[in-house]
Amino acid sequence: MLSKYFYESELECKGYQRGNGCCNGLPADGMNVELMQKLDALREAVQRPVYVTSGYRCPIHNSKVSYATLSFHTKGMAADIYCDGMTVDELADKAVNIGFRGVERNYDMDYVHVDVRPEQYYFVHLNGADYECDGRGNII
């Protein structure tokens, strides 16, 4: 296990499932410790399972699924998550309260991106576009 609630298999690169020729693994240095601690804290705050749809992405996989060339997923510092019975806003609000510095409310695909980037940055993905927002999801 990587943490109290999350297994390696949940955070491993999944590009191999799409035939992308990726690594099917984790970063050489492992997943970021702060990320894992915050994911555990989030799991405890919501008192139900938190599911990871995308954790680590090797550069090959990331180039196929994201336009972000400097994605925190490629550094083991990000995860895309959802929680049954919670809206994007409810889960994102909890993530902001836990202290994730990067939080995206992805309304198009019904998940929340969380990361532990150095600076605070909140954004919304809606109708195919990204917008900067405040910590409560209000577009700036």
N, C-alpha and C positions, 0 to 999 in steps of 0.2 A: 504494500500500500504506500501511496505517496503522502497520505495524510490520514487523519482520523476517519474521513468519510469517502475518500476518492482513491480509486485504484489506478495503477499505471495505464491499464488498457483504456480507461475513460479519457485520458489526456494524450495518448499516442497519436501521431500523424495518421490520418485515415485516407490519404491520397491513393494508396495502393488499391483501395476498394473501387476506385474510378479508373484504374489502369494507368495512373500517371507516372509510374516508375519511381515513386518516392520511397522514403526510408522506412516507413512503418515503425517509427521509434520515437524517442524523446530527444531533447537537446543533449549534447555531450555532457554538459554540466548539470543536467536534470532540470526539472521545472523550478521556476523561481519560488523560493521559500515563502516570501511575503504573499504571493498569489495564493499558494496553497493554504496558508493560515487564514487569509481573508475568505477563501471559498468555504473553509470549515466554519468560520464565524457566521457566514451567510446561511449555511445549512442549519446551524443552530438557531439563528434568528427566525427563519421561516418555519422551523419545526416540521420539515417534510423533505423528501429527497430533492436534490438539485441535479438536473441532468445536463451533462456536457455534450453539446453537439459538435464542437470543434475546440480542441485545446492546442497542442503544439502542431505547427505546420512547417514542414521542411520547405526550403525555398522553392523547390520544384512544385510541390503541391500548392503553396501560396500563390505562385504566379498563375496558376490555373483557376483559382477561385476568388482572387482579390486584386483590386487595382492598387492596394497599398504596398508599395515596394519595401517600406520600412515597418512592416506589420509587427506588432508586439507578439503575435502568435509565433513568429519565426524565432523569437528569443525565449520562448517558454514563459512569457509574462502575461498571457491573455487567455481567456476562455469565452466561448459563446455558450450561453446557458438558458434553460427554461425550467419552470417548476409547475407541475400539474396543479390546477386550481388557483393559479395566480396570473394576473394580467401582466403584460410587459411593464406597465407603470408601477404596479405594486412591487414587482421584483427589482426593478431599477431603483425605486426609492429606497428599498432595503440595502441595495448595493452601495448607494451613495452614503447612507447612514453608517455602513460598515467601514467606509473609508477607501473604497476603490477610487483611484484617481481618474481612470478612463471608464466612462459608462456610455454605452450606446443603446438607445431604445430603438430596436429594429421592428417597426410596425409592419413592414412588408412581409417579413418571414417569421414574425411572432417569437423573437428571442431577444435576450439582453447580452451585449458584449461587455465584459468587464476586463480591466487590466490594471497593472500597477506601474504605469509610466511615471516618469519623474515629476511631471507637472499635471495639474488638474485640467481635464478636458471632457466635457459632456457634449454628446451630439445625438441627433435623431436621424433615423433613416426612414424616409417616407416617400412613397411614390417614385422610387428609384433614385432619390437624391439624398445627400447628407446635409444637415443643417446644424450649426452650433446652437447649443441651448444652455439654459441654466440647469442647476442640479435637480430641478423638478420637471424637466422636460419641456419647458417653455422656450420656443424658438426665439433666438435673439436676432 
